[in-house]
């Protein structure tokens, strides 16, 4: 692995373990086996490192999510594809995903929250657009796109947390189960 990637990996692990604010540059450098000038050369500072982490590790997921959320007239298929995209991201980047989940519950005034807010808004907007397209064939969904997007993401994240904590395996069967629950409610 290249130095830049290794620094990002170590920073992600440390941030996920104890939070962005609790980790200093020196601790990241020690974990990555580098000097501060090396970190500063690659990222400028801790904030630059964090922004690179979010940009480089999350941007590819947004492209995957964009393709998965393309409604194309089949909402159950879209829901399944979106869920599988999230599951794959969480399987590939479990430490990062755990870190990203932390940011949903931080104070909006926190620096790290602000750095992740754009990523969170982009993913939420992709889901809103999927439901906006779906309402053309499902009039009863009209005007509830944001709520549907938030509920969908909440359902997906609940299953991912179960997996991250060793209580479930992220696979197609679980994705189907999650979407069935989302689509039909608890009485399904």
Secondary structure, 3 states (H helix, E strand, C coil): CCHHHHHHHHHHHHHHHHCCCCCCHHHHHHHHCCCHHHHHHHHCCHHHHHHHHHHHHHHHHHHHHHHHCCCCCCHHHHHHHHHHHHHHHHHHCHHHHHHHHHHCCCCCCCHHHHHHHHHHHHHHHHHHHHHHHHCCCCHHHCCCHHHHHHHHHHHHHHHHHHHHCCCCCCCHHHHHHHHHHHHHCCCC
